[in-house]
Amino acid sequence: MSAGPGPHDPPSAVPARLWRGLARHRPPGVDALDRAWRSPVRGPWLTSVLGAVLLATLPLVIVTGLLDWIAYGPRLDQAFPRDVGWLHPPVFDWPTRPAWLFRVTQGLHVTLGIVLVPVVLGKLWSVVPKLFDWPPARSAAQVLERLSLLLLVGGILFQTVTGLLNIQYAYLFGFDFYTAHWYGAWIFTAALVTHVAIKLPRLVSALRGPGFARTPLGRTGPEPADPDGLVARRPGPATMSRRGVLAMVGGGALLLAAVTVGQSVDALRRTALLLPRGRSIDDGPTGFPVNRSVAAAGVTPEQTGPGWRLTLRAGSRTAALDRARLLGMAQHTATLPIACVEGWSTAQTWTGVRLRDLAGLVGATDPATARVRSLERAGLFREAVLHGGQVTDPDALLALRVNGVDLSPDHGFPARIIVPALPGVHCTKWVAEIVFDG
């Protein structure tokens, strides 16, 4: 007898017959997977505990990622990706105070993304049998739920894997990271909101029920059967208690935190084992991270030698200054952090000429923007645009020295930009020209 709908079935009976037909035709391997996933610790309580941790932390990852995009200056057409269409959120000029703002937002975004990997894997392990449930849905509402779950799981795996590869500078994928990460984040966020709206009542109910964290291994058994089918249908003996599972997940998160947090804390720099360029390269005053070396930038000693000149422009007014003249101007010293999109940051003491003083030399007393050009001939780092508030901040510098010595070639000699709370990619090195507008 056919499992499909008959010609005289009422419309309401068609979906039911369809689901029953799917249930009868189980794909090969589904029953074997059902027999393999027999852990009695799986269930609503464990899934809800891990889900509550993610619910409390993932919004912070999302918000800091959005703030980092704003920090790159979408109003100045230099955020990545540039053209985001109707997904363009409200933006504002990124402030210069507090000076550590970008260091914190970017550090939290990357560090939390790494630390949450064990929690994400634990949550997926707790629900993995459900991902292969057959039939995949028994109603139209369940189809929507499963679709949101597919986007949620796929989204978080995609964001995590590509993010980890990015901070390791391992671009194994054949697409632009920034564009993919941006749109992937929106897909994941939409799926997360949908999933939370559907599952939040059951999460709260499971957490309010009897706790299982104190149950020792010898008395660990399955929870009562649940509507979502998270409890194993044929549970086997427990090899680990729920407390053990949470301890393993939490221990993994703490371990990753221990080898990651040094990327943003100078005193712990050498513990940042996951940052390929996040540890100091020598013990001298310029021994702090270099994201792009002078060799990689293609800047030659001839370009930075005695013949180097800084060109200043504002309308029809132009000035050219050599390094000796810059050193002869009023010098200002400030301890400021510099933070990279890959997650590392460091605070150093910079000395140089205030940008607003340079603007004054060409009559730009209140510039709307400053376009900074590097000696680099091509690439993302060749040019950056600063808004007026960044130019006129009292600690915004054309830095000539760091920690009491001249900049090294890798750190931007003869001059580089340092501005409070400015993303590192816009702290242009090997500066050749500054054009003040407005």
PyMOL commands that set and color helices and strands:
alter all, ss='L'
color gray80, all
select helices_A, chain A and resi 13-24+30-36+44-71+74-76+85-87+101-115+117-131+140-167+177-208+217-219+242-258+261-263+266-271+294-297+301-304+323-328+355-361+388-392+409-411+424-426
alter helices_A, ss='H'
color red, helices_A
select strands_A, chain A and resi 310-314+317-321+332-339+345-354+369-374+383-387+397-402+405-406+416-418+431-437
alter strands_A, ss='S'
color yellow, strands_A
deselect
rebuild
show_as cartoon
